[in-house]
Amino acid sequence: MYRSAVTVAKITLFFMNIWVLAVVLVVSLGHWRVFDSAAPGYVPENSHLVVMRELKEEGDSRMMYPSVNLTRPEPVILQPDPVHEEKPREKPVNPPTSSLNPRVENLRHWCHQQHPSKISPEKIPPSKLSSILVDQKHKLLYCQVPGVAQNDLRKLILVLSGALNNTNLASISGGDVYGKYGKSVKRLSDFPESTRGKMLKEFYKVIFVRDPLERLLKAYDMKIASKYSTYFHKAFGIPIIKQYRKDAKPDDLKKGNNVKFSEFAQFIIDTEYKGVAPLNEHWLQHYKQCHPCLVEYDFIGKFETVSEDIKKVLKKLKVPTSFFKGPIVSDSRMILESVLKKQYGTLNGQTLNNLYKVYSADYTLFGYQHPNFMHDLMDKAHVYHDY
């Protein structure tokens, strides 16, 4: 019995020696394919490509997150560079820059917030450029806005472009500006696509604006309340009275010349929000006429400083103001705040708030503050807006 046990032990020891020898051979000579279990085509991991993250990364991570228990980083397998490299991130389009005029900087800032990626000038539809007048001689583009010294600026464009040989702007009648010389002024929308794109890139682009609610009241006074605006009475006065005046008299519906400001304001609000028709150009928002987030304007003039701003434009064009006889701007009077407060005070608080919202984009884009009279009226009516 003892001999049998010894024999079994010797045999077991013999086979263990053989197994140890086999293990040594496997480690020394490398991986044997006979033991492969991977599918055909499998490429074994390249051990020389396995690396650890740098200690600096690990240290930095601990500094950034001191309360987090960090574990030892997993090995990172370095892969060969891809055939197509990842494209670098595009730089922001027209970010605000301190070298710009503050008005332009403000405009581009808000446009960039809404439209980070600008479209190419060649792709801007001509319908968006119909308000822009062209002076090819001085490489000037001017976007006209009714109620913002439009007549005077159109006269200026006529003379600068060479379409009219009369440097005394005051002697040119407003009727002739749109009638006799109306077709002498070219619009940017009239040019071919490639030419439009080149002009938008190379020409000096100018827009003149005005406090939106002051401009709106001016439009009401000149086009709706004026006794001589028969066209606007028929086109707008009669429909407004018919829609918003319950006790309208037959003569009111026939003439349409006594529209109340409250009726006109409600008409503006309903037209804007119901979208039944576009607003007329005399009370259409600045941004919907000149599209400042599509067209990158170089200069923003304001009615409040119109004479000084025109001089700046002429200086840029290298045209001396002495070239013109007499004043360039015939009327730059602003509406008194007391008049604004009286007219807008005829509106209830909610109507006042809704009307302001129609023009809020213009206030933001062109850097106008919320009017003091509006703040007083809305505060009195206990109506507040959060934007």
Solvent accessible surface area in square Angstrom, and as a share of the most:
residue,aa,sasa,rsa
1,M,207,0.92
2,Y,171,0.65
3,R,203,0.74
4,S,66,0.43
5,A,61,0.47
6,V,52,0.30
7,T,73,0.42
8,V,94,0.54
9,A,60,0.46
10,K,136,0.58
11,I,90,0.46
12,T,68,0.39
13,L,105,0.52
14,F,118,0.49
15,F,123,0.51
16,M,111,0.49
17,N,87,0.44
18,I,81,0.41
19,W,169,0.59
20,V,75,0.43
21,L,106,0.53
22,A,42,0.32
23,V,63,0.36
24,V,79,0.46
25,L,75,0.37
26,V,51,0.29
27,V,117,0.67
28,S,80,0.51
29,L,128,0.64
30,G,32,0.31
31,H,145,0.65
32,W,92,0.32
33,R,193,0.71
34,V,122,0.70
35,F,127,0.53
36,D,64,0.33
37,S,117,0.75
38,A,51,0.39
39,A,75,0.58
40,P,140,0.88
41,G,76,0.73
42,Y,140,0.53
43,V,114,0.65
44,P,85,0.53
45,E,112,0.50
46,N,72,0.37
47,S,89,0.58
48,H,144,0.64
49,L,58,0.29
50,V,52,0.30
51,V,60,0.35
52,M,88,0.39
53,R,110,0.40
54,E,119,0.53
55,L,149,0.74
56,K,142,0.60
57,E,90,0.41
58,E,29,0.13
59,G,27,0.26
60,D,54,0.28
61,S,41,0.26
62,R,118,0.43
63,M,153,0.68
64,M,131,0.58
65,Y,117,0.44
66,P,115,0.72
67,S,107,0.69
68,V,81,0.46
69,N,144,0.74
70,L,64,0.32
71,T,119,0.69
72,R,179,0.65
73,P,25,0.16
74,E,127,0.57
75,P,68,0.43
76,V,53,0.31
77,I,86,0.44
78,L,93,0.46
79,Q,135,0.60
80,P,110,0.69
81,D,131,0.68
82,P,91,0.57
83,V,139,0.80
84,H,158,0.71
85,E,148,0.66
86,E,163,0.73
87,K,176,0.75
88,P,119,0.75
89,R,230,0.84
90,E,158,0.71
91,K,177,0.75
92,P,86,0.54
93,V,49,0.28
94,N,45,0.23
95,P,65,0.41
96,P,55,0.35
97,T,54,0.31
98,S,107,0.69
99,S,102,0.66
100,L,43,0.21
101,N,65,0.33
102,P,102,0.64
103,R,66,0.24
104,V,2,0.01
105,E,49,0.22
106,N,42,0.22
107,L,2,0.01
108,R,38,0.14
109,H,60,0.27
110,W,90,0.31
111,C,12,0.07
112,H,32,0.14
113,Q,99,0.44
114,Q,127,0.57
115,H,98,0.44
116,P,76,0.48
117,S,86,0.55
118,K,64,0.27
119,I,77,0.39
120,S,45,0.29
121,P,35,0.22
122,E,48,0.22
123,K,151,0.64
124,I,2,0.01
125,P,58,0.36
126,P,61,0.38
127,S,84,0.54
128,K,71,0.30
129,L,0,0.00
130,S,48,0.31
131,S,20,0.13
132,I,1,0.00
133,L,1,0.01
134,V,7,0.04
135,D,0,0.00
136,Q,90,0.40
137,K,147,0.62
138,H,47,0.21
139,K,107,0.45
140,L,4,0.02
141,L,1,0.00
142,Y,6,0.02
143,C,0,0.00
144,Q,12,0.05
145,V,1,0.01
146,P,3,0.02
147,G,33,0.32
148,V,0,0.00
149,A,14,0.11
150,Q,22,0.10
151,N,65,0.34
152,D,8,0.04
153,L,6,0.03
154,R,9,0.03
155,K,16,0.07
156,L,7,0.03
157,I,3,0.02
158,L,0,0.00
159,V,11,0.07
160,L,5,0.02
161,S,36,0.24
162,G,54,0.52
163,A,44,0.34
164,L,21,0.10
165,N,154,0.79
166,N,49,0.25
167,T,27,0.16
168,N,54,0.28
169,L,3,0.01
170,A,67,0.52
171,S,69,0.44
172,I,9,0.05
173,S,58,0.37
174,G,29,0.28
175,G,56,0.54
176,D,51,0.26
177,V,0,0.00
178,Y,100,0.38
179,G,54,0.52
180,K,145,0.62
181,Y,43,0.16
182,G,18,0.18
183,K,200,0.85
184,S,50,0.32
185,V,13,0.08
186,K,106,0.45
187,R,87,0.32
188,L,0,0.00
189,S,28,0.18
190,D,105,0.54
191,F,28,0.12
192,P,86,0.54
193,E,101,0.45
194,S,83,0.54
195,T,45,0.26
196,R,19,0.07
197,G,0,0.00
198,K,120,0.51
199,M,7,0.03
200,L,10,0.05
201,K,122,0.52
202,E,96,0.43
203,F,21,0.09
204,Y,38,0.14
205,K,12,0.05
206,V,3,0.02
207,I,0,0.00
208,F,4,0.02
209,V,0,0.00
210,R,5,0.02
211,D,23,0.12
212,P,1,0.01
213,L,1,0.00
214,E,6,0.03
215,R,4,0.01
216,L,1,0.01
217,L,1,0.00
218,K,63,0.27
219,A,9,0.07
220,Y,15,0.06
221,D,55,0.28
222,M,105,0.47
223,K,54,0.23
224,I,1,0.00
225,A,43,0.34
226,S,27,0.18
227,K,164,0.70
228,Y,193,0.73
229,S,18,0.12
230,T,84,0.49
231,Y,144,0.55
232,F,22,0.09
233,H,8,0.04
234,K,145,0.62
235,A,41,0.32
236,F,38,0.16
237,G,0,0.00
238,I,43,0.22
239,P,63,0.40
240,I,1,0.00
241,I,0,0.00
242,K,153,0.65
243,Q,114,0.51
244,Y,53,0.20
245,R,30,0.11
246,K,211,0.89
247,D,117,0.61
248,A,26,0.20
249,K,135,0.57
250,P,116,0.73
251,D,75,0.39
252,D,18,0.09
253,L,65,0.33
254,K,156,0.66
255,K,101,0.43
256,G,0,0.00
257,N,60,0.31
258,N,70,0.36
259,V,4,0.02
260,K,117,0.50
261,F,8,0.03
262,S,41,0.27
263,E,14,0.06
264,F,0,0.00
265,A,0,0.00
266,Q,57,0.25
267,F,32,0.14
268,I,0,0.00
269,I,10,0.05
270,D,25,0.13
271,T,10,0.06
272,E,44,0.20
273,Y,125,0.47
274,K,133,0.56
275,G,57,0.55
276,V,117,0.67
277,A,51,0.40
278,P,123,0.77
279,L,13,0.06
280,N,35,0.18
281,E,87,0.39
282,H,36,0.16
283,W,1,0.00
284,L,31,0.15
285,Q,1,0.00
286,H,1,0.00
287,Y,67,0.26
288,K,70,0.30
289,Q,11,0.05
290,C,0,0.00
291,H,33,0.15
292,P,7,0.04
293,C,24,0.14
294,L,52,0.26
295,V,2,0.01
296,E,54,0.24
297,Y,2,0.01
298,D,52,0.27
299,F,17,0.07
300,I,3,0.01
301,G,0,0.00
302,K,25,0.11
303,F,9,0.04
304,E,54,0.24
305,T,51,0.30
306,V,3,0.02
307,S,47,0.30
308,E,100,0.45
309,D,2,0.01
310,I,2,0.01
311,K,113,0.48
312,K,113,0.48
313,V,7,0.04
314,L,0,0.00
315,K,165,0.70
316,K,122,0.52
317,L,22,0.11
318,K,181,0.77
319,V,16,0.09
320,P,85,0.53
321,T,61,0.35
322,S,100,0.65
323,F,98,0.41
324,F,11,0.05
325,K,138,0.58
326,G,55,0.53
327,P,92,0.58
328,I,24,0.12
329,V,18,0.11
330,S,88,0.57
331,D,57,0.29
332,S,51,0.33
333,R,189,0.69
334,M,97,0.43
335,I,32,0.16
336,L,125,0.62
337,E,89,0.40
338,S,77,0.50
339,V,63,0.36
340,L,14,0.07
341,K,84,0.36
342,K,158,0.67
343,Q,48,0.21
344,Y,0,0.00
345,G,39,0.38
346,T,82,0.47
347,L,16,0.08
348,N,97,0.50
349,G,10,0.09
350,Q,98,0.44
351,T,15,0.09
352,L,3,0.01
353,N,8,0.04
354,N,43,0.22
355,L,1,0.00
356,Y,15,0.06
357,K,92,0.39
358,V,7,0.04
359,Y,2,0.01
360,S,18,0.11
361,A,37,0.29
362,D,0,0.00
363,Y,4,0.02
364,T,32,0.19
365,L,18,0.09
366,F,3,0.01
367,G,44,0.42
368,Y,32,0.12
369,Q,158,0.70
370,H,53,0.24
371,P,16,0.10
372,N,106,0.54
373,F,7,0.03
374,M,0,0.00
375,H,110,0.49
376,D,65,0.34
377,L,25,0.13
378,M,5,0.02
379,D,67,0.35
380,K,163,0.69
381,A,45,0.35
382,H,145,0.65
383,V,29,0.17
384,Y,149,0.57
385,H,51,0.23
386,D,151,0.78
387,Y,146,0.56
